[in-house]
Amino acid sequence: MKNWSQLLIDVDYSPSDPGINNWFCESTPYYKAELEAGKKLSYKDPGGLFGAITVKEVDDSKVVLIYGDEEYTLREGQSHRRLAEGGRDYTNFELNAYLVLDFVIENTPAFFRQFQTREQLVKLSDRDIKAFEASDDPCAKFVLGRWHILLRPRENSLELAEKYIREAVDAGIADAYDTLSMMYANGETADDAVDMEESARLRDEAIKRGSEAAQMRYARHRIAGILLAPEEPAKVAKEIERLLQDGTDVNPGWYSVLGYAYEAIGKGTQAKKMYEEGIQKGSLRCYYELAYWYQEQGKDEEFVKTMEEGMRAGCGFCYTLHAELSEDEYQKKTPELQKHFTRYIKDHLERGLNLGDGTCAYWLAYHYFYGTLGFEQDSKEVARYVERGMALGDTNCYALIADILSMGSPSDQDKKDAAIYRLKALRLGDDSVQSKVIIAYRRGLLQKYEDEIEKYWLPEDADDYEEPDSRWDPYV
């Protein structure tokens, strides 16, 4: 939940000369205490085009303005309204009203729901972050920790994330226990080591204290039977069914989890229905889950349509649409269509990346490295996008940089670095790199992590494990 603190009256203007796209702004702020019903608001108007604005109603949740013959309500969820536009002296003018919204910091499920996904966290403004940094409330510490661990906006974000999350844990914040549990499972603490047992302990404590995020994460683990959780998708499905029947304030994310459970037990039609309901309730994740459900059914038109709808709704992953197009299919396009397609892919992957999706970073790095889909090979761009994708926890980026380091005649240090990157990908769930991690472990390239590998990553039949033909061995 957010409360508004200021009303801004902005006159934005731009010269209409060809080739000039710069916009300028004259802003007039009003604090909440300055406003009352019936007050006429004066504001800076460099074009002299616009008329009077009158406050009709004001309270803690909204402001109602009168401009001309129209009423405009500004509140959370609709904090910007354009009141008028016009032109004079080859200049375009717009009259806009905005509410400046501030988070209400409180230890409630509604507060924590605002910070569960990367798409939510990337929307935090500099003003928001500064407000959280200025607060001593442990809930604010949790948000800062969550922001640092999921987005890594600063070089020392990993260190800051652990600092803030541990402070919130010490204060008893349930969701902080869940985030620290995730960090132990991913090896993202200062110890740089996975500790599944500590992760499970923290997860259980988070659930005991009422963390909705921990309940949802554990439900997914129980569906898949991973991270020391029992594999019981049917049981999880029944639990969520009861929750949806009995709950009045249900987190939309539960529809995604139930859809996942239904798919695991072979109830595809019910899964589709849950993803559709999740979309209606506001779950962004359900867009791509429904899209890929359609793709598995061979319904390509529905797949594309749903991914496009997800983009419009703000789902970062949906912007990967068409990024996997094969080079053969790309070459079948006319030169003009190829140029258009390349621009489309670059633009959309950038948009998805700006929403916090690491897979978009991977595809940008991939195409810049291999020079596919019309991208020019550019090592600097590859490095930039791989780094960003890894910061966002994308396993493909870890695997890609490991493959790049292993090409040709890698140095001993490159081999060690590649091995560490693959281990990080494995920690985050990419089982496809497990065999290469085991090879690196046996060759002494992961000495620091030997205890972790022996405890968690060696298969039960490790003694019978055979290394692949050395012709395809990245470490030879």
BELZI-V317444 format. One record per helix or strand of 2 or more residues. SS is the DSSP state (~ for helix, > for strand). FROM is the first residue (numbers start at 1). TO is the last residue. Records with the same first field share a line. If there is no record, write none. Layout:
# BELZI-V317444
SS->FROM-TO, FROM-TO
This chain:
# BELZI-V317444
>->2-15, 24-31, 40-41, 53-58, 62-67, 70-75, 80-88, 91-103
~->32-34, 109-115, 118-121, 126-134, 138-151, 157-170, 174-186, 196-208, 212-224, 233-246, 253-264, 268-281, 285-296, 300-313, 317-320, 327-331, 335-354, 358-370, 379-391, 395-406, 412-427, 431-442, 447-457, 462-464, 470-472
